[in-house]
């Protein structure tokens, strides 16, 4: 058996299975119980300084 055939057989069977198991693990991890708080915090992270910009206090301190 040459190298190409062996690598092709490996990729068609075991690597495909490993990628599928990894995908299922990521999906289960994303939808695990108790992760709603983490996802909501990440989703609202860009709006944290919406009312007051992050560097607003620095300009007044320099004057």
N, C-alpha and C positions, 0 to 999 in steps of 0.2 A: 504494500500500500504506500503510495507516494504521499508526500507532505500535504499537497493541495487537497487530496481526497480526504485525508484524515482531518484537516482543519475544517473542511466543508461539512463533514459529518458531525464534528463537534459543534460547530456553529448552528447547524440545523436542529440539533437535539438539545444538548445540555445548556448551551448559552441562551437559547430561546427560553428554555424553562427557567433559568436563573433571572433573566430580564422580566419575565412574567411574575415571578415570585417577588422581585424587587418592586414592581409596579403595584402589586397588591399590598405590599407592606407600606408603601407611601400613601396609598388611598386609606388604608386602615388608620395610619398615624394621623392623617389630616382630619378624619372624621371621628377621632377617638372621643370618648366622653370627657367632658371637662375642658375641651380645647376652645370652646366658644369664646371665653374671655380673652384668650391670647389672640384669636383671629379678629375679634372686634377691636382690640387695642391696636393691632397692626393696621387695620383698615382706617382708623381715625388718626393715625400718627401724623399724617401730613397736614391735618387741620389743627394741630396743637397750638401753634402760634398765630392763628388766624386773626384774632382781635388785636394783638400787640406783636409786631415783628420781633424776631429773636434778638436783633442787634439794636433795638430802639433805646435801651438804657445806656449804651456805650457812647452815643453821640452827645447826650446831655452831660455825661461825666467828663468829657474832654473839654467842654466850654468853660 
